[in-house]
Amino acid sequence: MQHPYSQVADLIGVFVRIIQYITIDVSQIIPSINFDPHSARFTLNDRLFSRTGGKRRQSRKTPTGQARDGQIKGVIMKVQKGKVISILYSLKLDRGNKLIAARLKKPLQFLVGKKKMILGLDKELLGLETGEKKKIKIAPENGYGLRDEQRVLTLQRSQLAEGVKLHEGMVLQRKTKDGHVRKGVVKSFDEQTVLVDFNHPLAGETLNFETEIVDIRDATAEENEKA
């Protein structure tokens, strides 16, 4: 009869052999496991395993053409009537290539299509996108108009406010019959009369703009109401 201790030893030997038999190299089953130290996650076959939760979940996919913030990719706002745009520009006259306005440091903002800018510039900017640049030549008809010699008036000095010290190039204001205020430039004067040109200073000039679209946005209800 076998001693009880020897029976126990035999059982232990069998158990050890079973353990050795079923022990396998995990690396043969999972050849590569990637660990991201920033997210503290192990990645295997496009599934995410959290170190803390242990619960697997599929990585969320973003629908094609849609950004994570809910905006649709590929939709680019363009200059059109009713949009508020900000532009940088410089302006030169066609005649003599004279610089009238250097490139602005602060963008000019206005509502498109509401006669806030000269007609030619308003139209030429339509369809542009933020960041686009464009050189624009505008004829007088679409700029500040043609010169009208009937707007060059000879006024009596008595019509001016008392004590006004005149000089050539001085800007005077004159209220019309319909209540509008019109500005004119003093061209010459003597003791009795003053010659004033009420044409716009850029009337009759061909304008050369260099423009850049800085921003485009929808107009607010208040901006539309004021326009």
LUMNULUM-319251 format. One line per 10 residues: their letters; for each residue x, y, z of N, C-alpha, C, O. Coordinates in steps of 0.05 Angstrom, whole numbers, plus 32768, in hexadecimal, padded with zeros to 4 digits. Last residue first. Example, Ala and Ser with C-alpha at 12.3 -4.5 7.8 and 13.67 -1.06 7.14 Angstrom:
// residues 2
sa	8101/7FD3/808E/8111/7FEB/808F/8102/8001/809D/810C/8017/80A1  8108/7F8E/809C/80F6/7FA6/809C/8108/7FBE/809C/811D/7FBE/80A9;
//
This chain:
// residues 227
akeneeatad	7DBB/87CE/7CBA/7DC1/87D1/7C9E/7DA9/87DA/7C8E/7DAA/87DD/7C76  7DA4/87C5/7CEB/7DB1/87DF/7CE7/7DB6/87E4/7CC9/7DB7/87FB/7CC0  7D94/8790/7CE3/7D80/87A4/7CE9/7D8B/87C0/7CE3/7D7D/87D1/7CD8  7DC4/8774/7CDE/7DB1/8775/7CC7/7D9C/878B/7CCA/7D94/8798/7CB7  7DD8/877C/7D11/7DE7/8787/7CFA/7DD4/8788/7CE1/7DD5/879C/7CD2  7DB2/8761/7D30/7DB6/877D/7D34/7DC4/878A/7D1C/7DBD/87A0/7D13  7DBA/872C/7D1F/7DA0/8739/7D1B/7DA2/8757/7D1D/7D96/8766/7D0E  7DFC/8726/7D01/7DE9/8724/7D17/7DCF/8732/7D10/7DCD/8741/7CFC  7E13/8702/7CC8/7E0C/871B/7CD5/7DF9/8716/7CEC/7DE9/8704/7CEA  7E45/86CF/7CC8/7E29/86D7/7CC4/7E24/86F2/7CD3/7E30/86F7/7CE8;
ridvietefn	7E88/86DD/7CAF/7E75/86D3/7CC2/7E59/86DC/7CBB/7E55/86ED/7CAA  7ECC/86DC/7C9F/7EB1/86DC/7C94/7E9E/86D0/7CAA/7EA4/86BB/7CB5  7F0C/86FC/7C9C/7EF7/86EE/7CAB/7EDD/86F0/7C9D/7ED7/8705/7C90  7F31/870F/7C76/7F3A/8706/7C91/7F26/86F5/7C9F/7F2D/86E2/7CAC  7F43/8713/7C35/7F2C/870C/7C46/7F37/8701/7C60/7F44/86ED/7C61  7F65/8748/7C18/7F68/872E/7C24/7F50/8729/7C37/7F4B/873A/7C48  7F75/8770/7BDD/7F65/8768/7BF4/7F6C/874C/7BFF/7F77/873B/7BF0  7F87/87A8/7BBE/7F92/878D/7BC5/7F85/8785/7BDF/7F8A/8791/7BF3  7F68/87D1/7B8D/7F69/87C6/7BA8/7F79/87AC/7BA8/7F78/879C/7B95  7F68/8808/7B68/7F76/87EE/7B69/7F78/87E5/7B86/7F88/87F0/7B96;
ltegalphnf	7F3A/8830/7B44/7F45/8828/7B5E/7F51/880C/7B5C/7F46/87FA/7B4F  7F36/886A/7B1E/7F36/884C/7B1D/7F46/8842/7B35/7F5D/884B/7B3A  7F10/88A4/7B2D/7F29/8895/7B2F/7F24/8877/7B2C/7F10/886C/7B36  7EE2/88C1/7B30/7EEF/88C0/7B16/7F09/88B0/7B17/7F16/88AE/7B02  7EEA/88D1/7B74/7ED8/88D0/7B5D/7EE9/88D2/7B43/7EFB/88E1/7B41  7F07/88D7/7BA2/7F0F/88C2/7B90/7EFC/88BE/7B78/7EFE/88AB/7B6A  7EED/8902/7BBD/7F09/8904/7BB5/7F13/88EF/7BA2/7F26/88F4/7B93  7EAC/890E/7BA1/7EBD/88FE/7BB3/7EDA/8900/7BAA/7EDF/8901/7B92  7E9D/8953/7B95/7EA1/8938/7B8B/7EB0/8928/7BA1/7EBF/8934/7BB1  7E9C/8987/7BA4/7E8C/8975/7BB4/7E8C/8958/7BA9/7E7D/8947/7BB2;
dvlvtqedfs	7EC9/89B9/7BA9/7EC4/89A1/7B99/7EB5/898C/7BAB/7EC1/8982/7BBD  7EC3/89FF/7BAB/7EC2/89E6/7BBA/7EBA/89CF/7BA8/7EA7/89D1/7B99  7EDD/8A3E/7BAF/7ED7/8A29/7B9C/7EDA/8A0E/7BAA/7EEF/8A07/7BB4  7EC3/8A78/7BCB/7ED2/8A5F/7BD1/7ECA/8A4A/7BBC/7EB2/8A45/7BB9  7EC8/8AC1/7BCA/7EBC/8AA7/7BC3/7ECF/8A90/7BCB/7EE7/8A94/7BD1  7EE1/8AEF/7BDF/7EC4/8AEF/7BDC/7EB9/8AD3/7BD8/7EA3/8ACD/7BE2  7F18/8AEA/7BE2/7F0B/8AF9/7BF7/7EEC/8AF6/7BF6/7EDF/8AFA/7C0A  7F1E/8AA6/7BCB/7F28/8AC1/7BCC/7F18/8ACF/7BE2/7F0C/8AC3/7BF4  7F34/8A62/7BBF/7F23/8A76/7BCB/7F2F/8A92/7BC8/7F47/8A94/7BC4  7F32/8A1B/7BAC/7F3E/8A36/7BAC/7F2B/8A49/7BB9/7F13/8A43/7BBE;
kvvgkrvhgd	7F1E/89EB/7BBF/7F32/89EB/7BAA/7F41/8A06/7BA8/7F59/8A07/7BA3  7F08/89C8/7BF5/7F0E/89E3/7BEC/7F24/89E1/7BD7/7F3A/89D8/7BDD  7EDC/8992/7BED/7EF8/899B/7BF2/7EFC/89B6/7BE5/7EF5/89BB/7BCF  7EA1/897D/7C11/7EAF/8988/7BF9/7ECB/8991/7C01/7ED0/8997/7C18  7E6B/8952/7C23/7E85/895D/7C29/7E93/8966/7C0F/7E90/895A/7BFA  7E28/8958/7C36/7E3B/8953/7C20/7E55/8961/7C26/7E56/8978/7C2E  7DF2/893D/7C57/7E0B/894D/7C5A/7E1E/8945/7C45/7E25/892D/7C42  7DAC/8942/7C48/7DC6/8934/7C48/7DDD/8947/7C4B/7DDD/895E/7C41  7D7E/895F/7C43/7D88/895A/7C5D/7DA2/894B/7C5F/7DAD/8947/7C75  7D6E/896F/7C11/7D61/8957/7C1C/7D6D/894F/7C37/7D66/8939/7C42;
ktkrqlvmge	7D8F/899A/7C07/7D73/899F/7C0C/7D64/8987/7C18/7D51/898A/7C28  7DCE/898E/7C2B/7DBD/8990/7C13/7DA0/8995/7C1B/7D99/8994/7C33  7E01/89AD/7C4E/7DE8/899E/7C50/7DD6/89A3/7C38/7DD1/89BA/7C31  7E46/89A5/7C49/7E2F/89B5/7C40/7E16/89A3/7C41/7E16/898D/7C37  7E87/89AE/7C63/7E6E/899E/7C62/7E57/89B0/7C59/7E56/89C7/7C62  7ECB/89AD/7C4B/7EB3/89BB/7C55/7E9B/89A9/7C52/7E9A/8997/7C41  7F0F/89A3/7C53/7EF5/8996/7C4E/7EDF/89A6/7C5B/7EDF/89AB/7C73  7F46/89C1/7C31/7F35/89C0/7C48/7F1A/89B3/7C41/7F10/89B8/7C2B  7F61/89CA/7C03/7F61/89AE/7C0D/7F50/89AB/7C26/7F4B/8995/7C2E  7F77/8A0B/7C16/7F72/89F8/7C01/7F74/89DB/7C0C/7F86/89D5/7C1B;
hlkvgealqs	7F54/8A2A/7C4D/7F6D/8A22/7C40/7F67/8A0D/7C2B/7F53/89FE/7C2E  7F34/8A5A/7C78/7F35/8A48/7C60/7F51/8A42/7C58/7F64/8A51/7C5C  7F17/8A5F/7CB4/7F31/8A65/7CA7/7F35/8A51/7C90/7F39/8A39/7C95  7EDA/8A7C/7CC6/7EE7/8A64/7CBB/7F01/8A6C/7CAC/7F00/8A7D/7C9B  7EBD/8AA7/7CD8/7ED7/8AA2/7CE4/7EE5/8A89/7CDA/7EFB/8A82/7CE4  7E7C/8A8E/7CCE/7E8E/8AA5/7CD3/7EA8/8A9C/7CE1/7EA7/8A8C/7CF4  7E70/8A5C/7C9D/7E6F/8A65/7CB9/7E84/8A7B/7CBD/7E9A/8A7B/7CB2  7E5F/8A72/7C5B/7E6E/8A62/7C6E/7E6B/8A6D/7C8A/7E64/8A84/7C8E  7E48/8A97/7C3B/7E39/8A7E/7C41/7E46/8A6C/7C55/7E3A/8A5A/7C60  7E6D/8ABD/7C33/7E58/8AC4/7C46/7E47/8AAB/7C4D/7E39/8AAB/7C61;
rqltlvrqed	7E8A/8AAA/7C09/7E96/8AA7/7C24/7E81/8AAD/7C39/7E83/8AA3/7C50  7E63/8A86/7BDB/7E6A/8AA0/7BE6/7E75/8A9B/7C02/7E6C/8A8B/7C12  7E7B/8A51/7BB2/7E6B/8A5B/7BC8/7E75/8A76/7BD0/7E8C/8A7D/7BCD  7E79/8A2C/7B7A/7E84/8A44/7B84/7E72/8A50/7B99/7E5B/8A57/7B93  7E81/89E5/7B74/7E71/89FD/7B78/7E82/8A14/7B82/7E95/8A11/7B91  7E7E/89AC/7B53/7E93/89C0/7B5A/7E85/89DB/7B5B/7E7E/89E6/7B47  7E57/898E/7B3F/7E5B/898D/7B5C/7E72/899E/7B65/7E78/899F/7B7D  7E5B/8990/7B0A/7E46/89A0/7B16/7E47/89A0/7B34/7E39/89AF/7B42  7E81/896B/7AFC/7E8A/8987/7AFF/7E74/8999/7B0B/7E7A/89AF/7B14  7E89/892F/7B16/7E73/893F/7B0C/7E7B/895C/7B12/7E7B/8965/7B29;
rlgygnepai	7EAD/88F3/7B0B/7EAD/890F/7B14/7E95/891E/7B07/7E8F/8919/7AEF  7E8D/88B4/7B1A/7E9B/88C6/7B08/7E9A/88E3/7B13/7E88/88EA/7B23  7E96/888A/7B55/7E87/8899/7B41/7E99/88AA/7B2F/7EB1/88AF/7B35  7EB4/886C/7B75/7EA9/8884/7B81/7E9C/8896/7B6C/7E97/88AE/7B71  7EA6/8833/7B54/7EB5/883C/7B6B/7EA7/8854/7B78/7E92/8852/7B83  7E8F/8827/7B26/7E8A/8814/7B3C/7E99/881C/7B55/7E99/880D/7B69  7EA2/8850/7B06/7E85/884C/7B07/7E7D/8839/7B1F/7E68/883C/7B2A  7EDB/884B/7B09/7ECD/8860/7B18/7EAF/885C/7B1B/7EA3/8862/7B30  7EED/8805/7B11/7EE8/881D/7B00/7ED9/8832/7B10/7ECB/882B/7B23  7F1A/87E1/7B36/7EFF/87EB/7B35/7EFD/8805/7B25/7F0B/8819/7B2B;
kikkkegtel	7F3D/87A6/7B3D/7F3D/87C0/7B30/7F20/87C9/7B2D/7F10/87BA/7B22  7F5A/877F/7B6F/7F41/8788/7B63/7F44/87A4/7B57/7F4E/87B6/7B64  7F78/8744/7B84/7F7D/875F/7B7A/7F64/8767/7B69/7F5B/8759/7B58  7F6E/871D/7BBE/7F65/8723/7BA3/7F6D/8740/7B9C/7F69/8752/7BAD  7F74/86E3/7BE8/7F7C/86FE/7BE1/7F74/8704/7BC4/7F72/86F1/7BB3  7F56/86BC/7C1C/7F5B/86C2/7C00/7F63/86DF/7BFB/7F59/86F1/7C0A  7F48/86B8/7C51/7F64/86B4/7C4A/7F6B/86BA/7C2D/7F82/86BE/7C26  7F08/86A0/7C45/7F1B/86AB/7C59/7F37/86A4/7C51/7F3E/868D/7C4A  7EF5/86A8/7C00/7EF5/8699/7C19/7F09/86A7/7C2C/7F1A/86B7/7C23  7EC7/86C8/7BD1/7EE2/86C3/7BDC/7EDF/86B5/7BF7/7ECA/86B7/7C05;
gllekdlgli	7E94/86D5/7BC1/7E9E/86BA/7BBA/7EBA/86B4/7BC6/7EC3/869D/7BC5  7E9E/871A/7BB7/7E8C/8704/7BB9/7E99/86E9/7BB1/7EA7/86E8/7B9D  7EC0/8744/7BAC/7EC7/8733/7BC2/7EB5/871A/7BC5/7EBC/8707/7BD3  7EA8/8760/7B83/7EC0/8751/7B7D/7EC9/873F/7B93/7ED8/872C/7B8E  7E7E/877C/7B9C/7E78/8766/7B89/7E91/8755/7B85/7E8E/873C/7B83  7E98/87A1/7BBD/7E84/878F/7BC8/7E81/8777/7BB6/7E80/8760/7BBF  7EB4/87BF/7B97/7EC3/87AE/7BAB/7EB0/8799/7BB7/7EB8/8782/7BBA  7E8B/87D9/7B7B/7E9E/87C7/7B6D/7EAC/87B4/7B80/7EB0/879D/7B7A  7E6F/87F8/7BA2/7E62/87E2/7B94/7E76/87CE/7B88/7E73/87B6/7B8B  7E8F/8806/7BE1/7E89/880D/7BC5/7E81/87F4/7BB6/7E89/87DE/7BBC;
mkkkgvlfql	7E6A/87F0/7C1B/7E82/87F5/7C0C/7E7B/87FD/7BF0/7E64/87FA/7BE7  7E37/87EC/7C2C/7E4A/87F6/7C40/7E66/87FC/7C33/7E76/880A/7C3E  7E0C/87D7/7C10/7E17/87F1/7C08/7E29/87FD/7C1E/7E29/8816/7C21  7E04/87A3/7C1F/7DF3/87B7/7C2C/7DFD/87D3/7C26/7DF7/87E6/7C36  7E26/877B/7C0F/7E0D/877E/7C00/7DFA/8793/7C0C/7DE3/8794/7C04  7E43/8769/7C4D/7E44/8767/7C30/7E28/876B/7C25/7E14/8761/7C2F  7E58/8792/7C81/7E43/877F/7C79/7E40/8780/7C5A/7E3C/8795/7C4E  7E9D/8795/7C97/7E84/87A0/7C8C/7E71/878A/7C84/7E79/8773/7C80  7EDC/87A8/7CB1/7EC5/8796/7CB2/7EAC/87A4/7CA7/7EA7/87BB/7CAE  7F21/87A8/7CA5/7F08/87B7/7CA2/7EF1/87A3/7CA1/7EF2/8790/7C92;
pkklraailk	7F55/8796/7CD3/7F43/8790/7CBD/7F2A/87A2/7CBD/7F21/87AB/7CD2  7F8E/87BC/7CE0/7F75/87B2/7CEC/7F61/87AE/7CD5/7F5C/87C0/7CC6  7FB4/87CE/7CBD/7FBD/87BB/7CD2/7FA4/87AE/7CDF/7FA6/8796/7CE7  7FAC/87D4/7C76/7FA3/87D9/7C91/7FAE/87C5/7CA4/7FB2/87AD/7C9D  7FD8/87EB/7C46/7FCB/87D4/7C51/7FC4/87D9/7C6F/7FD6/87E0/7C7F  7FC9/8831/7C36/7FDB/881A/7C3B/7FCC/8803/7C47/7FB6/8807/7C51  7FA6/8854/7C07/7FA4/8847/7C21/7FB7/8830/7C23/7FB6/881D/7C13  7FBD/886A/7BD9/7FA9/8879/7BE8/7FA6/886E/7C05/7FA4/887D/7C18  7FF3/8871/7BAF/7FE9/8862/7BC6/7FD6/8874/7BD6/7FDE/8889/7BDF  7FEF/8876/7B69/7FF1/8884/7B82/7FE4/8874/7B99/7FCE/886B/7B97;
ngrdlklsyl	7FF6/886A/7B33/7FFB/8855/7B47/7FFF/8861/7B63/800F/8858/7B73  7FE7/888F/7B0E/8000/8894/7B1C/8007/8880/7B31/801A/8883/7B3F  7FA8/8878/7B12/7FB7/888F/7B08/7FD0/8894/7B19/7FCE/889D/7B30  7F95/8851/7B33/7F9F/8849/7B1A/7FB1/885F/7B0E/7FC5/885A/7B01  7FA5/8856/7B78/7F98/8861/7B61/7FA5/8856/7B48/7FBD/8852/7B47  7FA1/8821/7BA9/7FB1/8833/7B98/7F9F/883D/7B81/7F8D/882F/7B78  7F99/8805/7BE8/7F8C/8812/7BD1/7F9F/8825/7BC3/7FAC/8836/7BD0  7F94/87C8/7C0D/7FA3/87E0/7C06/7F97/87EB/7BEC/7F8B/87DC/7BDD  7F74/87A4/7C42/7F77/87AD/7C26/7F8A/87C4/7C25/7F8F/87D2/7C38  7F52/876F/7C64/7F69/8781/7C63/7F6C/878A/7C46/7F67/877B/7C34;
isivkgkqvk	7F0F/8765/7C7C/7F23/8764/7C67/7F3B/8777/7C6E/7F38/878A/7C7C  7ED9/873F/7C93/7EEF/8751/7C9B/7F05/874E/7C86/7F0D/8738/7C7E  7E92/873C/7C8A/7EAD/8734/7C83/7EC1/8749/7C8E/7EBA/8760/7C92  7E53/8721/7C93/7E65/8736/7C9D/7E82/872C/7C98/7E89/8717/7CA0  7E23/8713/7C5F/7E39/870B/7C71/7E49/8723/7C7A/7E4B/8737/7C6C  7E00/8728/7C3B/7DF6/8722/7C56/7E0B/8719/7C69/7E05/8716/7C81  7E1C/870A/7C02/7E0B/871F/7C0D/7E00/8716/7C28/7DF7/86FF/7C2B  7E5B/86E9/7C10/7E42/86EC/7C02/7E31/8701/7C0F/7E37/870A/7C26  7E96/86C5/7C14/7E8A/86E0/7C15/7E71/86E0/7C04/7E71/86D8/7BED  7E8D/8684/7C32/7E96/8696/7C1D/7E89/86B1/7C20/7E74/86B4/7C2D;
mivgkiqgdr	7EA0/864E/7C5B/7E90/8666/7C58/7E9D/8678/7C44/7EB5/867C/7C44  7EA1/860A/7C4A/7EB1/8622/7C4E/7E9F/863B/7C48/7E92/863D/7C34  7E9D/85CA/7C5C/7E8B/85E1/7C59/7E9B/85FA/7C5F/7EA1/8600/7C76  7EC0/85A3/7C6A/7EBE/85AA/7C4E/7EAB/85C1/7C48/7EAA/85CA/7C31  7E9C/8583/7C9F/7EB5/858A/7C92/7EAF/8591/7C75/7E9C/8588/7C68  7E6C/859C/7CC9/7E70/858D/7CB1/7E8A/8596/7CA4/7E8E/85AE/7C9E  7E70/8598/7D10/7E70/85A7/7CF7/7E77/8595/7CE0/7E86/8582/7CE2  7E75/8578/7D3C/7E5B/8579/7D30/7E5A/858A/7D17/7E46/858A/7D09  7EA7/8570/7D4F/7E97/8586/7D5C/7E7C/8589/7D4F/7E6D/859C/7D56  7EBD/854A/7D2F/7EB4/8542/7D4A/7EA4/8557/7D58/7E94/8551/7D6A;
aqgtptkrsq	7EA3/8551/7CEC/7EB7/8556/7D00/7EAC/854E/7D1B/7E94/854B/7D1E  7E93/8528/7CB6/7E89/8537/7CCD/7E9F/8539/7CE2/7EAB/8525/7CE9  7EA3/8507/7C8D/7E9B/8522/7C86/7E92/8533/7C9D/7E89/8549/7C9A  7E8D/84CB/7CAB/7E9B/84D8/7C95/7E90/84F4/7C8F/7E78/84F7/7C8D  7E8A/84CB/7CF2/7E7D/84C8/7CD8/7E8C/84D7/7CC3/7E97/84ED/7CC8  7EBE/84B1/7D19/7EB0/84C9/7D11/7EA4/84C5/7CF6/7EB2/84BC/7CE3  7EBA/847A/7D45/7EC2/8484/7D2B/7EB1/849D/7D25/7E99/849E/7D2A  7ED5/8465/7D82/7EBF/8472/7D74/7EC9/847E/7D5A/7EDE/848B/7D59  7EEC/8423/7D8D/7EF3/843F/7D89/7EDD/844C/7D79/7ED5/8442/7D64  7EC6/83F9/7DB9/7ECF/8400/7D9E/7ED6/841D/7D9D/7EC9/842E/7DA9;
rrkggtrsfl	7EDF/83E2/7DF7/7ECB/83F1/7DE8/7ED7/83F8/7DCC/7EEF/83FB/7DC9  7EE5/83BA/7E31/7EED/83C0/7E16/7ED7/83D0/7E09/7EBF/83CD/7E0E  7EF8/83C7/7E73/7EE2/83C2/7E60/7EE9/83CB/7E45/7EF3/83E1/7E41  7F1F/83D5/7E95/7F20/83BA/7E8B/7F0A/83B4/7E77/7F0A/839E/7E6B  7F26/8404/7EB2/7F0C/83F7/7EB1/7F0C/83DB/7EA8/7EFC/83CA/7EB1  7F5E/840E/7EB1/7F4F/8410/7ECA/7F35/8401/7EC8/7F2E/83F2/7EDB  7F72/8408/7E7E/7F81/83FB/7E94/7F70/83FA/7EAD/7F72/83E8/7EBD  7F46/83F8/7E49/7F4E/840B/7E5E/7F5C/83FC/7E74/7F54/83E6/7E7C  7F4F/83E7/7E09/7F4C/83DA/7E23/7F57/83EE/7E38/7F6F/83F4/7E39  7F33/83ED/7DCA/7F40/83FB/7DE0/7F3A/83EC/7DFA/7F23/83E7/7E00;
rdnltfrash	7F41/83D0/7D8A/7F30/83D2/7DA2/7F41/83DE/7DB8/7F59/83DA/7DBA  7F64/83C6/7D60/7F52/83DE/7D5F/7F3E/83DF/7D75/7F2B/83EF/7D74  7F84/839B/7D74/7F71/8397/7D5F/7F5B/83AD/7D5E/7F44/83A7/7D5C  7F92/83BC/7DAF/7F94/83A2/7DA2/7F7D/839F/7D8E/7F66/83A0/7D95  7FB2/83E7/7DDB/7FA3/83E5/7DC2/7FA8/83CA/7DB5/7FBE/83C2/7DB2  7FAA/8400/7E1C/7FB6/83EC/7E0B/7FA5/83E9/7DF2/7F8C/83E8/7DF4  7FB3/8441/7E37/7FA2/842D/7E2C/7FB2/8419/7E1B/7FC6/8421/7E0F  7FC3/8475/7E49/7FC3/845E/7E5B/7FB1/8448/7E51/7FA1/843C/7E61  7FCA/849F/7E28/7FAE/8498/7E2E/7FAC/8481/7E41/7F96/847A/7E4A  8001/84A1/7E2A/7FF2/84BA/7E2D/7FD5/84B4/7E35/7FC9/84C1/7E45;
pdfnispiiq	8017/8470/7E1F/801B/847B/7E3A/800A/8494/7E3F/8005/849B/7E56  7FFB/843B/7E00/7FFD/8458/7DFD/8000/8465/7E18/7FEC/8465/7E27  8013/83FF/7DEA/800A/840E/7E02/8010/842B/7DFD/8026/8433/7DF6  8002/83C6/7DC4/800D/83E1/7DC5/8002/83F0/7DDD/7FEA/83EE/7DE3  8015/8385/7DBD/8003/8396/7DCC/800F/83B1/7DCE/8025/83B4/7DD9  801E/834D/7D94/8024/8369/7D98/800E/8378/7DA7/7FF7/8377/7D9F  800E/8317/7D96/8029/831D/7D8E/8031/833A/7D93/8049/8340/7D97  7FED/82F0/7DBB/7FEB/830D/7DB6/8007/8317/7DAF/8016/831F/7DC1  8001/82BC/7DB9/7FE5/82C1/7DB3/7FE1/82DE/7DAC/7FD3/82E5/7D99  8035/82BE/7DC6/802F/82B0/7DAE/8012/82B5/7DA6/800B/82B2/7D8E;
svditiyqii	8037/82D8/7DF6/8040/82E8/7DDF/803A/82D9/7DC5/8039/82E6/7DB0  802A/82B2/7E1B/8015/82C4/7E13/801D/82D4/7DFA/800C/82DB/7DE9  803B/8271/7E19/8047/828C/7E15/8031/829F/7E0A/8028/829C/7DF4  801A/8247/7E4A/8022/824E/7E2E/802D/826A/7E2E/802A/827A/7E42  800A/8210/7E72/8017/822A/7E71/8021/8230/7E54/802F/821F/7E49  7FF8/81DC/7E70/7FE5/81F1/7E67/7FF2/820D/7E66/7FE6/821F/7E5B  8024/81BF/7E81/8018/81B9/7E68/8007/81D0/7E5D/8007/81D6/7E45  802F/81D1/7EB4/8043/81D5/7E9F/8037/81D1/7E83/8040/81DE/7E70  8000/81BF/7ECD/8006/81DC/7ECB/801A/81E2/7EB5/8017/81F5/7EA5  8009/8188/7EC9/7FF1/8194/7EBC/7FF6/81B2/7EB8/7FF1/81BD/7EA2;
rvfvgildav	8036/8180/7EE8/8038/817A/7ECC/8021/8187/7EBC/8024/818F/7EA5  8021/818F/7F1A/8037/81A0/7F0E/8039/819B/7EF0/803C/81AD/7EE1  7FFD/8165/7F21/7FF3/8181/7F20/8008/8193/7F12/8001/81A4/7F02  8020/813A/7F26/800D/813A/7F10/8003/8157/7F0B/8001/8160/7EF5  803A/8148/7F55/8049/8145/7F3C/8037/8147/7F24/803E/8154/7F10  8010/8145/7F7A/801E/815F/7F75/802D/815E/7F5A/802D/8172/7F4B  8006/810F/7F78/7FF1/8122/7F6F/7FFE/813D/7F69/7FF6/814A/7F55  8035/80FB/7F8E/802E/80F4/7F73/801A/8108/7F67/801C/8110/7F50  8031/8110/7FC1/8048/8118/7FB0/8042/8113/7F93/8048/8123/7F81  8005/80F3/7FD4/8004/8110/7FD2/8019/811B/7FBF/8014/812D/7FAF;
qsyphqm	801B/80C0/7FD5/8004/80C6/7FC3/8001/80E4/7FBF/7FFC/80ED/7FA9  8042/80C5/7FFB/804B/80C1/7FDF/8035/80C6/7FCC/8039/80CF/7FB5  8023/80CB/8028/8033/80E2/8020/803C/80DE/8003/803E/80F2/7FF4  800A/8098/802D/7FFA/80B0/8026/800B/80C7/801C/8002/80D6/800A  802C/8063/800C/802B/8075/8022/801B/808E/801A/801E/8098/8004  800B/802C/7FEE/801B/8044/7FEB/8016/8057/8002/8000/805B/800B  8011/7FE8/8000/8000/8000/8000/8012/8019/8000/8025/801B/800F;
//
